[in-house]
Amino acid sequence: MSYQLSTGQLFTRALNPMLDVQKAVSKTQEQIATQKRVLTPADDPIASTRILQLNQELAGLDKYNNSL
């Protein structure tokens, strides 16, 4: 069984994997530049929750220290 692909279909099949790689490289570059592994909650929901908790604890400790 044989079927034909249009030029547009071939282009799309070749382009999509390249765009996926470019997106991954861009994300990695941003992680390196910011020195942060978790950039958005979607990157790691569990770690994001923990980061928020720790930031709240730090804010509370800062508030306490400033009141002394």
C-alpha positions as CSV (number, residue, x, y, z in Angstrom):
1,M,0.0,0.0,0.0
2,S,1.4,3.3,-1.0
3,Y,0.3,6.9,-0.4
4,Q,1.6,10.3,-1.3
5,L,2.4,13.1,1.0
6,S,2.1,16.7,-0.1
7,T,5.0,19.1,0.2
8,G,3.3,20.8,3.1
9,Q,2.9,17.5,5.0
10,L,6.5,16.7,4.5
11,F,7.5,20.1,5.7
12,T,5.3,19.8,8.8
13,R,6.7,16.4,9.6
14,A,10.2,17.8,9.4
15,L,9.5,21.0,11.2
16,N,7.6,19.8,14.3
17,P,10.5,17.8,15.8
18,M,12.9,20.7,15.2
19,L,10.5,23.1,17.0
20,D,10.2,20.6,19.9
21,V,14.0,20.5,20.2
22,Q,14.2,24.3,20.0
23,K,11.6,24.7,22.7
24,A,13.6,22.3,25.0
25,V,16.8,24.1,24.3
26,S,15.2,27.4,25.1
27,K,13.8,26.1,28.4
28,T,17.2,24.7,29.4
29,Q,18.9,28.0,28.5
30,E,16.4,29.9,30.7
31,Q,16.9,27.5,33.6
32,I,20.7,28.0,33.3
33,A,20.4,31.8,33.0
34,T,18.1,32.1,36.0
35,Q,19.8,29.3,38.0
36,K,16.3,27.9,38.7
37,R,15.1,24.4,37.9
38,V,11.5,25.2,38.4
39,L,10.4,28.2,36.2
40,T,6.6,27.6,36.3
41,P,4.4,25.4,38.4
42,A,3.8,23.2,35.4
43,D,7.5,22.3,35.4
44,D,7.2,20.5,38.8
45,P,3.9,21.0,40.7
46,I,5.1,19.3,43.9
47,A,8.4,21.3,43.9
48,S,6.4,24.5,43.2
49,T,4.1,23.9,46.2
50,R,7.2,23.4,48.4
51,I,8.8,26.5,47.0
52,L,5.7,28.5,47.9
53,Q,5.6,27.1,51.4
54,L,9.3,27.9,52.0
55,N,8.9,31.4,50.6
56,Q,6.0,32.0,53.0
57,E,8.1,30.6,55.9
58,L,10.9,32.9,54.9
59,A,8.6,35.9,54.8
60,G,7.3,35.1,58.2
61,L,10.8,34.8,59.6
62,D,11.8,38.1,58.0
63,K,8.8,39.8,59.5
64,Y,9.7,38.3,62.9
65,N,13.3,39.4,62.7
66,N,12.3,42.9,61.6
67,S,10.1,43.2,64.7
68,L,12.9,42.6,67.1
